[in-house]
Amino acid sequence: MRSKLPKVLQPLAGRPLLEHVIATAETLSPKKICVVYGHGGEQVLEQFTARPIEWALQEPQLGTGHAVQQAMPFLHDDEVVVIVYGDVPLVESTTIQKLAAAAAAGPAILTVIEDDPTGYGRIVRDPRGAVSAIVEHKDADDEQLRIAEVNTGLLACPVKQLAPWLDALKADNAQGEYYLTDVVASAVADGTAVTAVVGDSATEVMGINDKAQLAVAERAFQLRAANALFTAGVTIIDPSRIDVRGTLECGSDVTIDVNTIFIGTVTLGDNVTIGPNCVISNTTIAAGTTVNANCVLEDAAVGERCDIGPFARLRPGAEIKQQARVGNFVEIKKSVLGVGSKANHLTYLGDAQVGDNVNVGCGTITCNYDGANKHQTVIGDGAFIGSGVELVAPVNIGAGATIGAGSTIGKDAPEGELTLERAKQTTIKGWRRPKKNK
């Protein structure tokens, strides 16, 4: 991968490759999950310290068969073990379930039909259709090279059968490694039937070995996510230009425009419209709301029938009540914007409690930070804040109050009254603008 980050920690849809594999395995409620780790092991362990996982160190790394040997002390003879790979992140739980079920009485391998099987081990079957061998591409004859069914490497087997076959593995190859695929040959030699479970898609079992393959897997993952959203009735303008890096739940009649990124847990209510080029992270958006183009929403909550953006930013703790309006180049942080209230242009609201039906004029800011601590601004219902106002917190603006444009307000303003603060206007006669030196 040409990276300081171990391959299994490379990000796919915002999560490490290994995280995808573990999460898929967890959906099957296994008795235990054992991860065999080697290269970059400390980084891998740190990433998953909170997960109930058994860890088996493979040192040195002597092939896939040797890796599985490291996990055997964690297994019991009455169990079935399913072997999957940390760099094969797209395999689905239904596929693993089929493989595990097929291995109830004996070894089972997952195969797939490849349009171009070049480089893959071919699955050779006997006249009855049973697996008789896995022949590597370099060792295959002309007839075997025409076989399109190939080995994926995924295997399931009763532990009591697998153990002696692993013990019998030999490293008599150019790489000096113990190959898990040799278990199949041992099973056939013992007269044990090997079941082949044919996967639905070659993409599902693709391995990741470089950044180009990582990009292919990313797009395959996102297309799968888009198809699931289509099935749920979501309108996606272009499924090749959406990224779901977490969990996206949608109500009915949701529309998502191009170049949208959803991170963490995002919920979109009925009739929500998301414009192009938006990034939405860990946010809930209620029914009937429109998020216009080029908005960034993070750890926010937006009520029903709101209008957000374009070019708006909702930072953590922003709560936008129903029918509120957040316009272009407005930033809101750790603040409540009340029912029907509006901040239409070029405004910053930080650590503020804004009541219902408040108008916040263009260029208004809450001066919430004194250089050491944050302070709160409270604006009562029905207040009108003129353009270019600075509200120096802590400060309270009473209900129905009007603040004149261009004011700097550092003291509480009474409700129902016009409050303004402006210096006397002065003209300096004869003043000239400075000029650049030639």
N, C-alpha and C positions, 0 to 999 in steps of 0.2 A: 504493500500500500504506500510505500515511501512516506511513512508518517511515524511520529513518535508515539502515536496512539495505537495500541494493539488492534489487530484487524477486527476482532469480535466486539470492540468498543466503537468502531466507526459508526457514524449516525446514519440511520435509515428512517425517514419520516420523523426525525427529531429524537429517535431513541436508538440506543446501541443495538447492533445486530443481534447480540446474545440476548438482549431484553426481549426481542420479538420471539425468539425460540423458547425462552423460559415461559413467557406469557402464554404461548400456545400450548406448551406442555401442561401448564397449570389448569387450563380449561378441562383437562381430562381427569382431574383429581387423582393424580398418581400417589402411591404410597410414599414415594420420595423422588426428589430430583437430585442427581449427582452431576456436577460439572467437573470435567477433567480439564485442568488448565496447565499452561506451561509458559510460553512466551508472554512477557508483560504481565505475569501472574498477579503481582501486587496491585497493579492498577485495576485488574479485573475484580479481585476480591473487594477492593474499596468501593467499587461501583454497586456491589450487590450485598453489602453487609447486613441489610435489614431483611433479606429474603431467607426463608427456611430451606437452605440448600446444603447438601453435602459436597465438600470440595475434595478433589483428589488431584494431587500434584503429579504431573508426568515430567520427570527429569532424569535422564535426558529424554528428548522426544524421538521415539523410534517407530513411528508409524501409527496407523489407526488401530491395528490389533493390539499393539502395546498400550495405547491410550485406554482402551476398554479394559485391559487387564488391571489398570490402576483403580478402576471403579468396582471391581468384583468383590472386594472386602465389604462393601456397603450393601451387597445384594444377598438374597436368600434363595435357596433351591426351589421353593414353592412359588416363586414370582416369575413374571414375564418381563424382560427388559426390552425397552425400545431405545435404539441408538439413533440420535439425530445429531446435526452438526451446527456449531455456533456460527458458521458462515453460510448457512442455508436458511435465510430468515423468512422466506415466503411460504414455507410448507404449512398447510392448514390443518386444523385440529381434526377435521373429518378424515383426512388422509391418514394421519397418525393413528386414529381410532381403527380404521380398516386394517392397517398393518398390525396393530396389537391384537385385534380379533383373529386375524389369520394365523397368528403365532401361538394360539392357545395350545396346540398339540405338537408344534414343531417350528423350525425356523421359517421366517418369511422375509422376503426382500422387496423393496419398492423399486419398480422399474418404470420406464417412461418411453414413449415412442418419439424418437427424434427425427426431424426432417433431414438433418445432416448429422449422423452419428459419429463423424470423424473424431477420433481421440478418446471415445468412450469405450468401456468394457461392454462387449456384446453378451446378451443373454441367449445361451444355447439351450434349447428344449429337446426332450426326447420325443419319440413318436406319440406318446400319450399327452404331451403338453407340459410335462413336469420339467422343472429346471434341472439341467444336467451339468452345466458349467457356466462360469463367467470367463470369457476370453478377452484379454486386453487387446486393444487395437493393434499394437505392434506385433502381437503373437497370432492374430487371426488370419485364416486362409481366405481365399477369394470368396468362397461361399459364405463364410461367417461375416465378412466385411459387408455383405449385402443385408445383414440383419439390422433392422431399425430399432429394435427393442434394446435399451441400454440400462446399465446398472446406475442407480442414483447414489448408492452407498448407504442408504437408510436400511436398517435391519432390525428385526424383532425376533426374540427367541426365548424359550424357557431357560432360566438361568442354569438349571441342572444339566441341560444339554450343551449350553454354550461353554461352560467352564472347561471341560476336557478338550474341546476343540481349540480354545484359546491357548491352553497349555501346550498343545501340539504344534503351534505356529512356528515356522522357521524363517529366519532372516536371510535365506540364501538367494538374494537378488542384488542387483547393482547398487541399490540404495542402502542395503543392509538394514532394512526395516521389516517390521511385522505387519502384514496387511490383513485387515479384517475380512476382505473378500475371500481370503483363503479358507475361511470357515465354511463357505459354501462347498468348496471342493471336499473338505473333510466330511461334511454331512452326507454328500452324495456317495463318497467312498464307504461310509458306514451303512448305506442303504436307507438313509433317512430322507423322506420327501421334503423338498424345499418349495414353498409356495411363493409365487410371484404375484404381487399386487401391483396392477398397472395404474399409475397416476394419471390424472386427468390432463395435466399440463406440464410441459417441460419447463416453463417459466417458474412454476411452483417450486421446483427442486433445483433451481440454478444456484450454483455456488458463487461466492464473491471473492475474487482474487486480486482485483485492482480497482482503481477509482472509476474506470470506464464501466466495469460491470456493476459497480455500486450505483452509478447513475441509471443504468438500465433497470436495476432492481427498484430504485426509487420510483421511476415512472410506472413500472408494473404495479407497485404497491398503490400508488395514487390512482391508477386506473381502476384497480379493484375497489378502492374506497369510493370513487365516483360512481361505479356501477351499483354499489350498495345504496348510495343516495338516490340514484335513478329509480331503483326498485321501491324506495320509500316515497317516491313522488316528487322529489326535489328537482327543480329546473336548474341545470348547470349549463351555462352558455357554451363553454368549451371544456370538456373533461380532461383535455391535455394541459390545461392551465389552472389547476386547483391543487393545493397541497393541504392535506389533513395530517397534522403532526400531533395526534392525540385522539380525542373522542369528540365527534361532532354529531349532536342530536338535533333533528329538524322536525318542525311541525308540518302542516299541510301548506301547499302553495308557496313554498320558499323558493326564491330565485337568487342564484349566486353568479355574479359576473366573473370576468377573467382575471387571472393573476391574483387570486385570493389565497391567503394562508391562514389556516386555523391551527392554533397551538394549545395544547393542554385540553381542558374540558370546556367546550363551547356549546351553548344551547340557543337555538333559534326558534322562536315561536311561530305560530301560523302567520302567513302572509308577510313574512319578513323579506326584505330585499337588500342584498349586499352588492354594492357597486364594485367597479373594478379597482384592482391594486390596493386592497385593504389587508391589514394584518390584524387578526382578532385572536386574543389570547385569554383563556380562563374567564370568559365573559358570558353573561346571560342577556339575551335581547328578547324582549317580549313582543307579543303579536302586533302586527301592523306597522312596525318601525322600519324606516328606510335608513340605511347607512350608505351615504354617497361615496363617490370615488376618493381614493387616497387617504383613507382614515386609518388610525392606529388605536385599537382599544385593548387595554390590558387590565385584567383583574377589576372589571367594571360591571355595573348592572344598569341596564337600560329598560325603561318601562314601555308601556304600550303606546303606539302611534306617535313615536318620537321621530324627529328628523335630525340626522347627524351628518355633519360635513357639508361639502367636501373639505378635505384637508383639516380634519379635526383630530385631536388627540385626547383620549380618555385614559388617564393614568390610574394606578391602583387606588382603590377607594372611591372612585367616581361613581355616584349614584344619580341617574337621570330619571326623574319621575315622568309619569305619563304625559303625553302631548307637549313635552318640552322640546326646545329647539337649540341645538348646538351647531353654530355655523362654521364658516371657513376660518381656518387659522385660530381656532379657539382651543385652549388647553385647560383641562380640568383635572385636579388632583385632590384626592381625599376630601371631596366636597359633595354636597347634595344640591341638585338643581331642581326646584320644586315643580309641582304640577303646572303645566302651561307656561312656565317661565322661558325666557329667551336670552341667549348670549350669542348674537348673530355674527360678530366679526372681531377678529384680532384681540381676543380677550384671554386673560389668565385668571382662573379661579382656583386658589389653593387653600386648603383648610377652611372652607367656607360652608355656611349653612344658608342657602338661598331659599326663601319661601316660595309660595305659589304666586303665579301671574306677575312675576318680577321681570322688568326689562333691564338688561345690563348692556349699556351702550358700547359702541365701538371703541377699542383701545383701553378699556377699563382693566385694571389689575388689582388683585389683593396683595398687599405687601405683607406677606405672612411670616417672613424670616428676618429676625433682627441681628443676624450674624452668629447667634448661639442657640436660639430656641425658635420654635414655630408657634404662631398665635392664630386665633380664630377670628374670622369675620362673620357676623350674623346679619343677614338682610331680611327684613320682615316682609310679609305678604303685600303684594301690590306696589312695592317700591319701584321707583324709576331712577336708574343710575345713568347720568348723562355720559357723553363720549369723553374719552381721555381722562377718566377719573382714577385717582390712586386712593385706595382704601387701606390705611395703615393700621394693621391689626396690633393688639386686639381692639375691635371697634364694633358697635352695634348701629345698624341703620333701621329706624323704626318702620312699622307697617305704614304703607301709603306715603312714605317720605319721598321727596324728589331731591336728587343731588345734581347741582349744576355742572355743566360740562367744564372740564379742565380743572376741577377741584382736587385738592389733596386733603382728604378727610382723616384726621387722627383722633377726633373726639366723637362721642356718640351723637347721632343725628336724630332729633325727635320725630315721632310719627306724624304723618300728615302735613309736614312743613317742607318748604324749600330751604335747603342748606347748600351754601357754596362757599368756596374759599379761593380768592384770586388776589394776587398782588396788583398794585396800581400799575396800569400800562404806561410805559415810558418809551419815548422816541429819542434816540441819541443822534443829534444832528451832526452831519459831517463824517460819520463813521464810514469807513470803506472796507470792503472785504479784502482779506489778504490775497496776494497773487503769488503764483509759483515763480521761483527764481529761474531765469533763463539759463 
